[in-house]
Amino acid sequence: MRKSLPAILILVASFALSACSHPAATCDPPKGLGELRSLRLNNTTEDAASAYARGDDRLLGVYGFSVEVPGYDGDPYAHKSKIRMLEGTGDAFCTKEEAALNHNARAYARKYNEIMLFKLKQAGVYLDPVPNAHR
C-alpha cells in the first residue's frame, strides 16, 4: 500500500490539474435587459396609471423557477392574457448588473401590480372569484 500511495497521489493531482485546463463555461446574459434598465421605481405609479388609461390593465410578470406575478396571490396561469411578462427576468444571473436589474424588476412589478389591482378593484374587476384574493 505504501508503494502505491505516491502513484495514487500523482494520479489525483493530474486529474485536478487537468480540470483547471478546461475553459470556464460561458454565460450569455438574456436579451431584453434594455427594458429592465428602463424600469424606475419612482415612476411606477405614473407608469401604471398611464397603462390603465391606455386600456392596458395587464399585470407584470417575471420569470423565475416558474412564472411569478409579484403582488398577486392568485394563479397566474389562469390569467395568462392579463399578464405581460418582463423579458430579461430570471433566477440565474451572469453578471451583477443582471442580478440588480432583476431585483429592481421584481420590486417594480410588485408596486406596479398593487396599483393596477387597486385600479381594477375600483372598476369592479376582479381576477379571482373571491374579491379578497389580492394582497
BELJOBEL-V527366 format. One record per pair of residues at least 24 apart in sequence whose ideal C-beta (glycine too) atoms are under 10 Angstrom apart, sorted by the first residue. I is the first residue (numbers start at 1). J is the second residue. Records with the same first field share a line. If there is no record, write none. Layout:
I = J + J
This chain:
26 = 94
27 = 92 + 93 + 94 + 95 + 98
28 = 94
29 = 88 + 90 + 93 + 94 + 95 + 97 + 98 + 101
30 = 63 + 87 + 88 + 89 + 90 + 92 + 93 + 94 + 98 + 102
31 = 87 + 88
32 = 63 + 85 + 86 + 87 + 88 + 89 + 90 + 101
33 = 87 + 88 + 89 + 95 + 97 + 98 + 101 + 102 + 105
34 = 87 + 88 + 101
35 = 86 + 87 + 88 + 89 + 101 + 105
36 = 62 + 86 + 87 + 88 + 89 + 97 + 98 + 100 + 101 + 102 + 104 + 105 + 108
37 = 88 + 97 + 101 + 104 + 105
38 = 101 + 108
39 = 86 + 101 + 104 + 105 + 107 + 108 + 109 + 112
40 = 104 + 108
41 = 104 + 107 + 108 + 110 + 111 + 112
42 = 108 + 111
43 = 108 + 112
44 = 107 + 108 + 109 + 110 + 111 + 112 + 113 + 114 + 115
45 = 111 + 112 + 114 + 115
46 = 115
47 = 108 + 111 + 112 + 115 + 116
48 = 108 + 111 + 112 + 113 + 114 + 115 + 116 + 117 + 118 + 119
49 = 115 + 116 + 119
51 = 84 + 112 + 115 + 116 + 119
52 = 115 + 116 + 119 + 120 + 122 + 123
53 = 119
56 = 84 + 116
57 = 82 + 116 + 117 + 119 + 120 + 123 + 125 + 127
58 = 82 + 83 + 84 + 85 + 113 + 116
59 = 83 + 84 + 109 + 112 + 113 + 114 + 116 + 117 + 120 + 127
60 = 84 + 85 + 86 + 89 + 105 + 106 + 108 + 109 + 110 + 111 + 112 + 113 + 116
61 = 85 + 86 + 89 + 109 + 113
62 = 86 + 87 + 88 + 89 + 90 + 91 + 102 + 105 + 106 + 108 + 109 + 110
63 = 87 + 88 + 89 + 90 + 91 + 102 + 105
64 = 89 + 90 + 91 + 92 + 102 + 106
65 = 90 + 91 + 92
66 = 91
68 = 106 + 109 + 110
69 = 109 + 110 + 113 + 117 + 127
70 = 105 + 106 + 107 + 108 + 109 + 110 + 111 + 112 + 113 + 114
71 = 106 + 109 + 110 + 111 + 112 + 113 + 114 + 115 + 116 + 117 + 134 + 135
72 = 109 + 110 + 113 + 114 + 116 + 117 + 127 + 128 + 133 + 134 + 135
73 = 128 + 132 + 133 + 134 + 135
74 = 117 + 126 + 127 + 128 + 129 + 130 + 133 + 134 + 135
75 = 127 + 128 + 133
76 = 127
78 = 127 + 128
79 = 127 + 128
82 = 116 + 120 + 125 + 127
83 = 113 + 127
84 = 109 + 112
85 = 109
86 = 112
